[in-house]
Amino acid sequence: MRFFRVTELITTLLEARDEKSLLRLRSQLAKQDVVVLDELGYVPASKAGAELLFDLIGQAYERQSLLVTTNLAFEHWTEVLGSERLTGAALDRLTHRCHILEFTGESYRLQDARRRRRTKNKE
């Protein structure tokens, strides 16, 4: 299993492309049973970065598991990936034979911060 924040993965893919080691990186990632793409949507990707991310999604399609975390609804993914066509194709591959887990409610980090503040105030 490999874990990446999406922004870090895109940077890694771009650097590998520039250093002519992209095929090696893609091969290494293809050997993973699961690739976790964390925090999709916090920073818009460049056109080249979005295309490389899509390439990774396409390579993994029906071959390995991808786990994607995001706070963005699907209709806002174009803001990150830039192109409606690219976003549609990525979502098509990601949502085919997938399990979508949607969580609602307050952030556990915010709950934890409030709990720690209450505990500190009691001391």
Backbone as CSV, one residue per row, in Angstrom:
resi,resn,N_x,N_y,N_z,CA_x,CA_y,CA_z,C_x,C_y,C_z
1,MET,0.850,-1.173,0.000,0.000,0.000,0.000,0.896,1.237,0.000
2,ARG,0.490,2.244,-0.763,1.186,3.537,-0.773,0.177,4.623,-0.468
3,PHE,0.601,5.597,0.317,-0.241,6.714,0.730,0.364,7.993,0.171
4,PHE,-0.459,8.810,-0.443,-0.021,10.111,-0.963,-1.078,11.157,-0.682
5,ARG,-0.659,12.341,-0.297,-1.545,13.490,-0.435,-1.522,13.808,-1.927
6,VAL,-2.662,14.146,-2.481,-2.750,14.332,-3.923,-1.767,15.387,-4.412
7,THR,-1.622,16.482,-3.682,-0.690,17.521,-4.128,0.748,16.993,-4.170
8,GLU,1.121,16.177,-3.184,2.470,15.599,-3.174,2.646,14.587,-4.299
9,LEU,1.613,13.803,-4.557,1.686,12.835,-5.644,1.861,13.545,-6.980
10,ILE,1.093,14.585,-7.211,1.211,15.316,-8.473,2.610,15.898,-8.617
11,THR,3.154,16.458,-7.541,4.521,16.980,-7.590,5.502,15.864,-7.917
12,THR,5.330,14.707,-7.288,6.206,13.563,-7.533,6.102,13.105,-8.987
13,LEU,4.881,13.049,-9.519,4.692,12.655,-10.913,5.340,13.654,-11.871
14,LEU,5.169,14.941,-11.597,5.774,15.973,-12.450,7.298,15.899,-12.407
15,GLU,7.855,15.715,-11.210,9.313,15.601,-11.090,9.821,14.361,-11.810
16,ALA,9.124,13.249,-11.673,9.521,12.017,-12.358,9.477,12.211,-13.873
17,ARG,8.452,12.900,-14.346,8.365,13.172,-15.786,9.559,13.999,-16.239
18,ASP,9.890,15.045,-15.483,10.997,15.921,-15.847,12.343,15.207,-15.788
19,GLU,12.460,14.253,-14.877,13.719,13.509,-14.706,13.755,12.246,-15.563
20,LYS,12.755,12.078,-16.406,12.654,10.909,-17.293,12.581,9.591,-16.527
21,SER,11.946,9.617,-15.343,11.787,8.396,-14.549,10.308,8.079,-14.293
22,LEU,9.433,8.666,-15.094,7.994,8.483,-14.897,7.576,7.031,-15.097
23,LEU,8.118,6.367,-16.101,7.747,4.972,-16.343,8.138,4.091,-15.164
24,ARG,9.275,4.354,-14.571,9.712,3.582,-13.401,8.765,3.815,-12.234
25,LEU,8.393,5.073,-11.986,7.461,5.391,-10.906,6.106,4.739,-11.160
26,ARG,5.603,4.834,-12.369,4.317,4.213,-12.698,4.368,2.710,-12.479
27,SER,5.479,2.100,-12.825,5.644,0.664,-12.630,5.641,0.311,-11.146
28,GLN,6.318,1.119,-10.341,6.347,0.890,-8.888,4.943,1.017,-8.296
29,LEU,4.214,2.016,-8.723,2.858,2.230,-8.205,1.910,1.125,-8.667
30,ALA,2.111,0.620,-9.865,1.236,-0.436,-10.392,1.383,-1.735,-9.602
31,LYS,2.479,-1.896,-8.900,2.713,-3.110,-8.103,2.009,-3.066,-6.744
32,GLN,1.472,-1.930,-6.386,0.792,-1.779,-5.098,-0.631,-2.332,-5.188
33,ASP,-1.062,-3.022,-4.131,-2.445,-3.490,-4.094,-3.408,-2.318,-3.918
34,VAL,-2.998,-1.334,-3.110,-3.835,-0.178,-2.802,-2.984,1.086,-2.879
35,VAL,-3.524,2.104,-3.518,-2.898,3.427,-3.523,-3.931,4.386,-2.928
36,VAL,-3.528,5.080,-1.867,-4.408,6.029,-1.193,-4.092,7.425,-1.712
37,LEU,-5.118,8.105,-2.198,-5.003,9.483,-2.675,-5.772,10.355,-1.691
38,ASP,-5.045,11.013,-0.819,-5.648,11.755,0.280,-5.758,13.231,-0.056
39,GLU,-6.827,13.838,0.405,-7.051,15.279,0.326,-7.168,15.804,-1.102
40,LEU,-7.865,15.080,-1.951,-8.107,15.593,-3.293,-9.001,16.817,-3.179
41,GLY,-8.585,17.889,-3.789,-9.452,19.051,-3.847,-9.023,20.256,-3.058
42,TYR,-7.963,20.133,-2.283,-7.538,21.287,-1.495,-6.749,22.286,-2.320
43,VAL,-6.056,21.804,-3.349,-5.264,22.687,-4.195,-5.539,22.305,-5.649
44,PRO,-5.915,23.274,-6.484,-6.128,22.945,-7.895,-4.834,22.440,-8.529
45,ALA,-4.963,21.461,-9.411,-3.801,20.894,-10.096,-3.538,21.670,-11.380
46,SER,-2.289,21.719,-11.769,-1.954,22.280,-13.077,-2.498,21.340,-14.141
47,LYS,-2.561,21.811,-15.375,-3.048,20.966,-16.468,-2.197,19.705,-16.575
48,ALA,-0.885,19.858,-16.551,0.004,18.694,-16.659,-0.160,17.774,-15.451
49,GLY,-0.302,18.355,-14.268,-0.491,17.552,-13.064,-1.788,16.777,-13.093
50,ALA,-2.870,17.416,-13.534,-4.168,16.744,-13.632,-4.105,15.607,-14.644
51,GLU,-3.408,15.825,-15.749,-3.283,14.772,-16.760,-2.482,13.585,-16.231
52,LEU,-1.427,13.843,-15.468,-0.641,12.755,-14.886,-1.440,11.997,-13.826
53,LEU,-2.237,12.723,-13.041,-3.088,12.070,-12.049,-4.120,11.196,-12.753
54,PHE,-4.727,11.715,-13.815,-5.682,10.916,-14.580,-5.013,9.670,-15.148
55,ASP,-3.800,9.821,-15.631,-3.061,8.679,-16.174,-2.888,7.598,-15.106
56,LEU,-2.588,8.018,-13.881,-2.443,7.066,-12.781,-3.783,6.382,-12.492
57,ILE,-4.862,7.144,-12.484,-6.198,6.586,-12.252,-6.539,5.597,-13.359
58,GLY,-6.252,5.966,-14.589,-6.516,5.081,-15.714,-5.700,3.808,-15.657
59,GLN,-4.454,3.921,-15.257,-3.588,2.752,-15.131,-4.114,1.798,-14.057
60,ALA,-4.646,2.346,-12.978,-5.131,1.529,-11.868,-6.503,0.917,-12.148
61,TYR,-7.238,1.500,-13.082,-8.621,1.083,-13.339,-8.715,-0.423,-13.554
62,GLU,-9.510,-1.063,-12.713,-9.790,-2.500,-12.716,-8.543,-3.370,-12.525
63,ARG,-7.436,-2.787,-12.080,-6.222,-3.556,-11.813,-5.821,-3.511,-10.348
64,GLN,-6.087,-2.385,-9.714,-5.716,-2.228,-8.315,-6.723,-1.305,-7.645
65,SER,-6.673,-1.270,-6.331,-7.617,-0.453,-5.574,-7.059,0.946,-5.352
66,LEU,-7.919,1.921,-5.556,-7.604,3.302,-5.233,-8.570,3.738,-4.142
67,LEU,-8.040,4.409,-3.150,-8.858,4.975,-2.088,-8.647,6.478,-2.164
68,VAL,-9.722,7.219,-2.359,-9.639,8.670,-2.524,-10.399,9.333,-1.391
69,THR,-9.755,10.263,-0.708,-10.452,11.053,0.300,-10.581,12.489,-0.219
70,THR,-11.727,13.083,0.054,-11.979,14.447,-0.397,-13.133,15.034,0.400
71,ASN,-13.166,16.334,0.479,-14.311,17.039,1.042,-15.162,17.645,-0.072
72,LEU,-14.754,17.425,-1.315,-15.453,18.015,-2.452,-16.492,17.065,-3.024
73,ALA,-17.668,17.590,-3.301,-18.674,16.827,-4.043,-18.170,16.654,-5.476
74,PHE,-18.598,15.575,-6.120,-18.127,15.288,-7.472,-18.284,16.468,-8.422
75,GLU,-19.384,17.201,-8.287,-19.620,18.309,-9.228,-18.585,19.425,-9.114
76,HIS,-17.786,19.420,-8.049,-16.755,20.448,-7.887,-15.356,19.957,-8.246
77,TRP,-15.228,18.709,-8.666,-13.905,18.174,-9.005,-13.274,18.889,-10.198
78,THR,-14.101,19.470,-11.057,-13.559,20.213,-12.202,-12.708,21.384,-11.731
79,GLU,-13.037,21.947,-10.571,-12.240,23.043,-10.018,-10.812,22.586,-9.722
80,VAL,-10.632,21.317,-9.440,-9.310,20.770,-9.122,-8.613,20.264,-10.374
81,LEU,-9.347,19.524,-11.194,-8.730,18.889,-12.359,-8.765,19.766,-13.609
82,GLY,-9.537,20.842,-13.576,-9.482,21.837,-14.639,-10.373,21.585,-15.839
83,SER,-10.484,20.388,-16.291,-11.216,20.081,-17.514,-12.436,19.224,-17.192
84,GLU,-13.581,19.598,-17.743,-14.788,18.793,-17.532,-14.627,17.403,-18.122
85,ARG,-14.012,17.328,-19.290,-13.826,16.031,-19.949,-12.901,15.125,-19.132
86,LEU,-11.797,15.670,-18.648,-10.854,14.900,-17.834,-11.495,14.489,-16.514
87,THR,-12.233,15.398,-15.894,-12.919,15.100,-14.637,-13.956,14.004,-14.840
88,GLY,-14.732,14.111,-15.892,-15.739,13.093,-16.188,-15.113,11.724,-16.405
89,ALA,-14.021,11.691,-17.132,-13.342,10.414,-17.398,-12.746,9.835,-16.113
90,ALA,-12.168,10.695,-15.270,-11.603,10.224,-13.998,-12.706,9.679,-13.100
91,LEU,-13.804,10.414,-12.990,-14.917,9.957,-12.153,-15.539,8.674,-12.699
92,ASP,-15.590,8.552,-14.003,-16.124,7.343,-14.614,-15.313,6.122,-14.168
93,ARG,-14.005,6.239,-14.174,-13.148,5.126,-13.782,-13.187,4.889,-12.272
94,LEU,-13.188,5.975,-11.505,-13.180,5.836,-10.050,-14.498,5.302,-9.494
95,THR,-15.607,5.638,-10.111,-16.900,5.255,-9.547,-17.446,3.939,-10.095
96,HIS,-16.811,3.394,-11.113,-17.241,2.093,-11.630,-16.772,1.010,-10.657
97,ARG,-17.709,0.238,-10.154,-17.411,-0.837,-9.194,-16.717,-0.305,-7.938
98,CYS,-17.281,0.730,-7.386,-16.662,1.338,-6.200,-17.626,1.305,-5.015
99,HIS,-17.096,1.644,-3.889,-17.887,1.863,-2.684,-17.652,3.309,-2.280
100,ILE,-18.721,4.065,-2.173,-18.606,5.459,-1.753,-19.070,5.545,-0.309
101,LEU,-18.200,6.018,0.535,-18.516,6.228,1.946,-18.593,7.728,2.171
102,GLU,-19.757,8.191,2.549,-19.948,9.617,2.779,-20.175,9.836,4.267
103,PHE,-19.379,10.697,4.827,-19.477,11.004,6.245,-20.006,12.410,6.407
104,THR,-20.921,12.564,7.338,-21.459,13.887,7.621,-21.198,14.193,9.090
105,GLY,-21.386,15.419,9.435,-21.187,15.811,10.825,-19.902,16.605,10.983
106,GLU,-19.648,16.886,12.213,-18.505,17.721,12.569,-17.193,16.948,12.427
107,SER,-16.162,17.630,12.055,-14.832,17.053,11.919,-14.363,16.460,13.244
108,TYR,-13.780,15.270,13.171,-13.250,14.667,14.399,-12.097,15.497,14.957
109,ARG,-11.361,16.192,14.106,-10.261,17.044,14.584,-10.813,18.214,15.417
110,LEU,-11.907,18.797,14.924,-12.537,19.891,15.657,-13.101,19.387,16.976
111,GLN,-13.738,18.214,16.966,-14.254,17.626,18.207,-13.119,17.383,19.198
112,ASP,-12.000,16.864,18.712,-10.855,16.581,19.574,-10.290,17.882,20.154
113,ALA,-10.190,18.915,19.345,-9.671,20.199,19.823,-10.565,20.768,20.925
114,ARG,-11.872,20.657,20.741,-12.803,21.150,21.765,-12.666,20.342,23.053
115,ARG,-12.541,19.022,22.931,-12.382,18.156,24.098,-11.097,18.508,24.856
116,ARG,-10.014,18.712,24.122,-8.735,19.052,24.774,-8.826,20.419,25.453
117,ARG,-9.518,21.367,24.824,-9.686,22.696,25.414,-10.484,22.609,26.721
118,ARG,-11.564,21.811,26.714,-12.372,21.641,27.928,-11.542,21.000,29.033
119,THR,-10.760,19.992,28.668,-9.919,19.303,29.664,-8.885,20.267,30.241
120,LYS,-8.299,21.088,29.388,-7.277,22.044,29.842,-7.899,23.089,30.762
121,ASN,-9.099,23.549,30.434,-9.768,24.563,31.253,-10.153,24.028,32.641
122,LYS,-10.371,22.730,32.768,-10.729,22.115,34.039,-9.528,21.974,34.974
123,GLU,-8.332,22.005,34.407,-7.111,21.820,35.211,-6.791,22.990,36.062
